[in-house]
């Protein structure tokens, strides 16, 4: 009976992971502070942290992986505040696929003030002859608990 329960639990875990299209690991000061799992075409969701977490923030980085962000693309992360124009654009870290350093004074200040930041990844095809359009994938929103 215990084996059946274990097998069912493992099956549910693996099937839930197979539906996740994008996983975003958030690192604050070099320590993994959370993970966001997003389904395909999801445009909401994120992480909320305590005020004390953002009080001592010096470095903010994310690591993305999954079906919706893999492939032969040049990737840039856009960090948005209240406007539709990005307040910060981060290129992919050289030598680390899917890693982006989001340490910017405006982003850090916004988080410390309790305002949310929304992250999108812009995918540009690496093949210059490709007719595929540039696309955007939602990565999540970082907020502060009240």
N, C-alpha and C positions, 0 to 999 in steps of 0.2 A: 504494500500500500504506500509506503514511504517513497519507493522508487517511482511510482506513478505520479505522485504529487510533485516530486522533484523534476521529473520529465515534463510535466505540464507547466511548471513554473519556468523552466528553461525555454520551452517552446514559446511561451508568451513573451518572455524577455527578448528572445531573438526576433520574433515577429514584430514586436514594437520597435526594435532598432532598425529593422529593414524598411519601415515606413518613414523614418526620419530622413529628410532630404538634406538637412544641413545641421551641423553641430558647431556651436561657437563656444570655445573655452575662453573665459575672461581671466586675465592675470592682472592683479593689482600689486605693484611693487615686486614683481617677479614671482609671486605666489598665486597658484590657481585659486580664484575666489568664487568660481561658479561656472555653470554650463547652461547654455540655451540650446534646446533641441526644437527645430522648426520643421514643419511639414512643407511639402511643395506648395508654392503660391500663398503661404501664410504671411499676413501683413500686420501681425500684432504679437505681443509677447515679449518677455525680457526678464531682467533681473532687478530686484530692489535691494538696496543695501542700507545699513544703518548709517547715521550721520558720522559716527566715529570711524567708519571704514574710509570714508572720503576725506576725513580731516587730515590724515597722514599720507595721503596718496602723492607719490612722486612720479610713478611710472604706470602707464596703462597700456596693456597690449591684449590682442585677441589672436586666437588660432582658429581658423575655420577649416572644416573638412566636410565632405559629403558629396552626394551625386549632383546636387544643383550648383556646386561651385568647382567641381573637378573639370579636367579637360585642358585642351590647348588654348588657354586664354591668358591675356594680361589682366591682372586684377588690381583694382584700387578700392579702398574703403572710403566711403563718404560719410562724414559725421555731420548730422543735421541738428540744428537747435529748433527754433520756432519757425524759421523760414524754410522755403523750398531750396534755397541755395546752400550748398555745403559750407559749414564753418571751418572744416578741416578735411583735407584729402590726404590719405596715407597710401604710399606705394607698398607693394609686397616686400618684405625683408629679403635681401639678397641671401641666397643659400638656405632659406627656410620657407618651404612652400606653404602658403596659406597663413603665414604669420604677418601681423601688422602692428606696428608701434603707433599708438594713438596719443602719445604724450605730447600735449599741446597746451599752452597756458590757457587759452580760451575754453578748451574742453574741460580741463581740470577745474577751472574757476566755476564753470557752469554746474558741474557736479557738486562742488562744495556748497554752492548756493541753493542746492535742492531742486534744480531744474533738470528735466530729463534730456538725454541725448539719444538720437536714433541713428542706427548704423545700417548702411546699405553697401553691398559690394557691386561694383560696376565691372562687368565682364566684357572685354574687347577681344575678338578672335585674334589669335596669334598669327594665323595665316592671312596675309594682306590681300590675297586674292579671293578670300571668302566673301560670300554675299550675305552672310549672317549678320544681323544687326547687333549693336551693342545692347546688352541687357543688364537689368538691375535685379538683385536678389536681396530681400529683406534679411538682416542679420539679428535684429533685436533692439530693445530699448533699455538703457541703463537709467534707473531712477533712484531716488532716495526716499526711505521711509519717513513718514511725518513724525 
